[in-house]
Amino acid sequence: MFDLDTILRPNVRKLVPYSTARDEYTGVALVPLDANENSLGSPLSKWYNRYPDPHQYQLKEAVSKVKGIAAEHIFMGHGSDECIDVLYRCFCNPGKDNIIICPPTYGMYEVSANINDVEVRRAPLLEDFQLDLVHLENLVDANTKLIWICSPNNPTGNALNRQDIETVLNNFNGIVVIDEAYINFSRHKSFVQELTEYPNLVVMQTFSKAWGLAGLRLGMAFAAANIIAVMNKVKPPYNINQCTQDLALKALEEVGQVNDMIREIVDMRNALTEVFQRIPTVRKVYPSDANFLLVKIDRAHEVYEFLLTKGIIVRDRSNVKLCEDCLRITVGTEKENTLLVDALQDWLLLKK
Ligand SMILES: *Cc1c(COP(=O)(O)O)cnc(C)c1O
């Protein structure tokens, strides 16, 4: 059975978190002289002289309304990258514990593990880019703390079978993290409504993709309240700056506009799929539940270099296992997509 206390790092279990000036006095202060801020203001038209809310109360309320998840189940990170790092620091004893990734997948799980001196074990996806449950199970030992599942997966673009993910959730006594950075572009359902079902589930989402706010650095983790409480204890107190909190709050009022963008991107993704399929050197366009396409193309690396000369930058994944000869291409604007397709036609003419 999953027991949060036994999988926590002992130092984190005992940790007394930093108590901010904001924590010690939570009302609206008439004369706020407790945080050594500059009371005169900022050298800007809008002032940022006050420390931001360390608990992001308003922001979480707004996310709670949009997602239908209570605020106690929400963690806010400086991008998903911080959520990943905080999870390692909560659960993984450096030099002792291990985690499992399912490559090809997002690189930060491994980099962040390396930074935290946590052993990385690999259960590569099968040929169809689905989970290898047998391999996964064989890798788990008493020191396995986290399993990273990215769905829809980067760079393959596909969603992982829901039943397989449920099998992992039901049989693993550590934390299962499902990274749903691309969920808004997917036909498949999010796992966020399953938090009550699984005490060991952490779902990550981000403002960097569908919300169009990559520059703000804002990521979210959703989990049982006791997991979120531990993550909050470990994060830097003021990890989400005032600017980001203000702008994200504004963006959350524009769900309609975001949904329009999602629809447009999905339409363009589907249209691009068909266009790519008609290019003779394209061997395969993998089905995508994301805002990018994984395309297997003859001489992928040369195509990548050629596109560079035209100022078009795609992601060369041709030396990644299971993605041989593949480029990962983000869906752009209508104009950018046309420039890309034109460039690919130029490449064909050049090589004839
Ligand atoms: C883009 C992406 C993210 C987002 O990371 P942020 O730090 O929130 O910008 C998370 N996970 C995956 C798999 C991604 O591709």
PDBQT file of the ligand as one rigid body, heavy atoms in Angstrom, charges set to zero:
ROOT
HETATM    1  C1  LIG A 401       7.129  21.766 -22.853  1.00  0.00    +0.000 C 
HETATM    2  C2  LIG A 401       7.026  20.697 -21.837  1.00  0.00    +0.000 A 
HETATM    3  C3  LIG A 401       6.819  21.003 -20.493  1.00  0.00    +0.000 A 
HETATM    4  C4  LIG A 401       6.695  22.403 -20.033  1.00  0.00    +0.000 C 
HETATM    5  O1  LIG A 401       7.736  22.775 -19.217  1.00  0.00    +0.000 OA
HETATM    6  P1  LIG A 401       7.667  24.234 -18.533  1.00  0.00    +0.000 P 
HETATM    7  O2  LIG A 401       8.847  24.202 -17.614  1.00  0.00    +0.000 OA
HETATM    8  O3  LIG A 401       6.359  24.289 -17.810  1.00  0.00    +0.000 OA
HETATM    9  O4  LIG A 401       7.776  25.239 -19.617  1.00  0.00    +0.000 OA
HETATM   10  C5  LIG A 401       6.664  19.966 -19.585  1.00  0.00    +0.000 A 
HETATM   11  N1  LIG A 401       6.732  18.700 -19.984  1.00  0.00    +0.000 NA
HETATM   12  C6  LIG A 401       6.921  18.367 -21.267  1.00  0.00    +0.000 A 
HETATM   13  C7  LIG A 401       6.945  16.946 -21.655  1.00  0.00    +0.000 C 
HETATM   14  C8  LIG A 401       7.095  19.355 -22.220  1.00  0.00    +0.000 A 
HETATM   15  O5  LIG A 401       7.306  18.995 -23.496  1.00  0.00    +0.000 OA
ENDROOT
TORSDOF 0
